[in-house]
Amino acid sequence: MPIKRSYANLPTKIEKLDRLSKSLRGPEIYIKRDDQTGIELSGNKVRKLEYLMEEALGQGADALITCGAVQSNHCRATAALGAKLGIPVYLVLKENRKPEMMGNYLLDHLFGATIHRISESDYQHRREEILENLGNELKNKGKNPYIIPEGASNGLGCLGYSDVIQEIQKQEKSLGFSFDAVVVPTGSGSTLGGLILGKAMYDYPGEIIGFNIAADAETFQHRISLLLQEAITYLDSNSPDSDHPLFSPGNIRIIDGYVGEGYGKSRAVEWDFLEHIAASEGILLDPVYTGKALYGLTEEIKKGSFHGSQRILFIHTGGVFGLIPPSNLPR
């Protein structure tokens, strides 16, 4: 198992959502507060970056390059970590027009990141080429850049969430019970992939379930399967094989149907749900990831999809700054 840098505040606590659980009259719902991992509210991103930064610094990197949407939590987390370590960060952001100086985009600037905005078309079709070209420009200036993929979603990044399974197992012993399912938003694949990897590595009995907040379930099933094949190349010979049944796309459980208007776009019903959770539980969800996923979970419980489950753990992956841009507000 590769080593990692230690930046996150771990373990993150687990809380019961009392009022939500009672209102649904189904399984008890708990929430793991990965929004409180630290590095200026970096959420789930810092767990992945711990492994990637070990590799980057081990290679003598003195610049970090990564990419994402203009309100990317991952880009903001990378910018914050780079500022903490004194390493320049270069962000390639998908945005056709000059955005308002709000939310994560504002924080990227405050953390001192150098920002390159590109069109949505270029981001979709030329992203890797643009990242490589930027890396070559920095090399020509005497820098040694390290490129981090979108969302820190690669095999190495997956290891950050395989660790979470061990963390949950220890917390279950303290709580005196086990969870029947662990549920997480799925936006790039490595968080869900890491949990699946951890389930295979540590024989975790609970089901691992994702709610996609972009694309569709089939897209993520194939993407995550590939991530898992890459992730196991970092592990020793006693780790799961590439043909482990959990790694098959058909066995990766993702519940579709809650993307709504699309990535980063919110409907009134989703904002109503965010307001309800904030007012009843004192917890802020974000409209891009956790809001849609927890809303989806509650709707599926109402449909009876989790009949037989007694306790469900929802992982809060962070993203609170996504509440700030007014473009997310549908009314």
C-alpha positions, 0 to 999 in steps of 0.5 A: 500500500502506498504511503500518504501525506497526512493533511486531513482531520481524521477520523471524521465524526458520524452523527445521526440525522434524527429528524430526517430518520423519524420523518421517513419512518424507515431505516435510521440515517447517519451522516459521516462528516467528511465536510469537516476534513480540514484544509479550509473545508476541502471535504472528500478531496483532501483524502485523495490529495494525500496520496497524490501529494506524496507522489508529487513531492516524491517526484520533486514537484514544485508546481501543481496543475489540475482542472475542473468546472469554475466552481470545482471543489477539487480545484479549490481544495488543491489551491488551498493545499498548494498555498499551505505547502508553498507550491504554486497551483495552476487551474484550468477551469471550464468557463466560456464567460468571465465568472462572478467572483464568488464561491470556489472561484473567489477562493481560488483567487484568494489562495493565489492560484493561477487560473486559465479559463477555457471553453466548454468544448475545449474542456470536453475535447482537448482537456488532456492536451491543454494540461500537457501543454501547460505542463510543458510551458512550466518545464520550459521555465525550469519548473517541475509540474505535477498534473492532477486529474479532474477530481483527483480521480485516478487509481491512486486517488481511489486509495483515499477512500479505501482507507475510509472503510477501515475508519468506518469499521473502527467507528462501528465498533465504538457505536455498537452496530454496523451499517447496512449500506454506505451511500455517497454522491458520485461526480467523478468516480474515485470516491465511490470507487475507493469505497468499493475497493475498501469493501473488497480489501477489508471484507466489509459486509455493508453495501456500497451505493452511489448516486450519480450527480452527472452523466448516467449510471452506466457511464460511471459503472464503466469509469469506476471499473477502470479506476479500480483496475488502475488502483489495484496496481498500487497494491501488494500481491495479497490485495484483490485481483483484477477479476474481483466480482465487485469490480465488474461494472454490472456489480457497481450499484449506482442509483440513477434519476437524480441528476435533475437539470444537469451538473451544477444546475438545481431545481426548486425541489432540491433547494427546498430539500437543502433548506429543510435539512439545514433548518431541521438538522443544522447541516449544510448540504451543497446543491451540486453533490450532497444535496442531490444525493441525499435527496435521492436517498430519501426519495428511494427510501420512500419508494421502498428501495431500502426495505430491510435496511436498518441503518444507512451511512451517508457520506457528506463529501463537502462542497458548502461553497457551492451554496454561494453562487447565485446561478445555483438558485432556481428561484 
